[in-house]
Amino acid sequence: MIPERPFSNNLRDVAYIPRWVIARRNRQQYLAEHSYFVTLYADQISRLIMWSGDTTELMRYALYHDLDETITGDIPGPAKRVGWHKKKAEEVINDTMTYKYGWDVSYARSRATGEAKAIVSAADSIDEVCYLCEELLLGNIWVSSVLTEAKKRLKIRWYNLPANRPMLDGLWSQHLEDLIVDQHKRPTLLEDNMV
């Protein structure tokens, strides 16, 4: 599919849309960073579970999954989960999305399969947990309770992935149980041998 509005200046809006708008934080995260990590993690999840779906469509959906936030801003998660009517909201903002980014972007978002959405949802949670762990490392103890909730959401989303339970159990224990511990490991850097 050929992009309708390639290189649209509107795409750069993602670099300026703040996330975590009501949370105390040491380091601001923006939509561009979040979208990058969700796409990266969606790719890794799809390969871990040996997903047989359309990877190109998955990557496009992951990259564009929160593009609506360039119109609405980042609506806080608790409010979004309780009172946000996603389908109604998409109908209302779809014309603006199409105008800003082109029908191909709107199409990539609307045609995502349930499996692709489940993978992106789990990837979204992984980014959320990693970001909150970084905040804790930076001394932001305020996010402790938020991280506890995020870990619960991640586990729920993990077990909604399109894979069998034994596989998900094995992958969880092998890769995700230590996700928070791994955030505290010494960084891998190029060492100077001249010292």
N, C-alpha and C positions, 0 to 999 in steps of 0.2 A: 504494500500500500504506500503510495507516494504521499509525503506530508503535504497538507493543504497550506499550512502557514509555516514553512521551515524558517528556523532562526528568528522566530518572533521575539521581539524585545520583551514581551510579556513573560516569557519563560524565565527570564532573569529575576522575576519577582520572588521566586522561591528562595533566593539568597537573602531576602529581607523579611521574610515572614517568621516571626519568633514563635517558638513552641514553649510549652510549659508557662503559659501566660499568668497563671495565678500562683505558681509555685516559687518559693524562695530558691534561688540558685546562684551558684558562684560563677558559672560559665553559661552564657546564653547558647542555646542550640537553635539553629534555624532550619527551616523546611528543607533546604537543599542538602544539608548534612544528613538529616533524617532519611530523606528519600534515597540517598546514596547507600546508606547502611542497610535499609530495608531491602533494596535491590540486591545488594551483596549477600545478605543472609537468605533471601528467597532463593537465590541461585544455589547456595550451599545446602539448604533444606531439600530442594528438589533433587539434588544429586544424592544426598544421604538416604532419602526414602525411595530412590530409584523411580521417580515420578516419570510416567510415560506421556505426559501431556505436552502441549506446545510451549516449549521453553521461550521462544521469542515473544509470544503473547504474554507469558508470565513476567518476563523482564520488563516489558512495556507497561504492564499493569502495575508492577511494583514501583517503577519509576514515577508513574503518574498517579498513584493511588490516593495521595492527599493533595493533589493539585487544586482541588476545590477550596482549600484553605487560603489560596491567594485571593479568594473572593470573600470568604466568611471569617478568616482568621482561624486560629487554633481554638476550637471550642473545648473547654476543659472536659476531660474524660468522664468524670462522674455525671455531669450534666448531659453529655452526649449519649451516654449509655442509658440514662433514665428517660430523658425527654426529647431526644432528637429523632425525628422521623426521617431516616436516611433516604428512603425512596421518594418521599414528598420533597425533601430538600434537593435531591438530584434533579427532579422534574423542574423545580423552580430555577435552579442555577444553570441548568444544562445549556440554555441559549447563550448565556454569558460565557460559559466555558468554551463552547463551540466558537464563539466570536473571538475570544482571546487566543485560543490555541489551535483551532481548526477542528473539523469534524473527525479527522483520523484519531486525534487525542481523545475526544469524547467517546468515540467508538471503542478505542482500546480499553477505556474504563468501563463502558457499559457491557461489553461482550465477554468480560472475564468470567470464566467458569467458577462454579462453587469450589472446586479443588484449588484453582489458582488463588481465589480469595482466602481460602483456609491457609495456604502456604504464606501469603503476604501477611495475613493476620498474625501468624506465629513469628514471622520475621520482624514485624512491627513490635511485638512484645520483646523479642530479643534485644532490639535497639533500645527500647524503653528501659529494660533492666540494666543494660550496659551503661547507658547514660546516667542512670541513677547511682550505679556503683561508682562511676567517676566522680559524681558529686560528693558521695561519701568520702572518697579518697581525698578530695579537696577540702574536707572538714565540714561539709554541710550535713550536720546530723538531723536537720529538719526533714530531710527526705526519707528518713528511716521507715516511717510508717507507710509512705508512698511506695517505697521499694517492696515492702512486705506484700502490699496489694498487687503490685506489678508482677511479682513472682507467682502469685496465685493465678493471675490472668494468663501468664505464660504457660503454666502447666495445663490449664483448661484448653488453651488454643493449641498446644502441642498435641494433645490427645484428640483434637478434631482434624488432624492432618489426614490426607488420603493415603493411609498405610495401615497395615494390620497392627494390632495391639502389641504382640510380642516384639515386633520390629521397633515400635515407638518406645516401648519399655527399655529395650537394649540401648537405643540411641540416647534416650534420656539419661540413663545411668552412665553411659560412656562419655557423653559430651555436655550435657546441660546441668547435671547436678553440681559440677564444679565451676559453672559460669561465673558466679560471684567471687569465688576463691581465686580464679584465674585473673580477675581484674586487679588483684593485689600482688601479682607476681612481679619480679624485677623485669624491667623492660629489656628487650633484646636490641642492643645497639651495636654499631660497628665500633670495635675497640681500637684504640690507638696503641700500636705495638712499640711506639717510640718512647713511651714513658718508662 
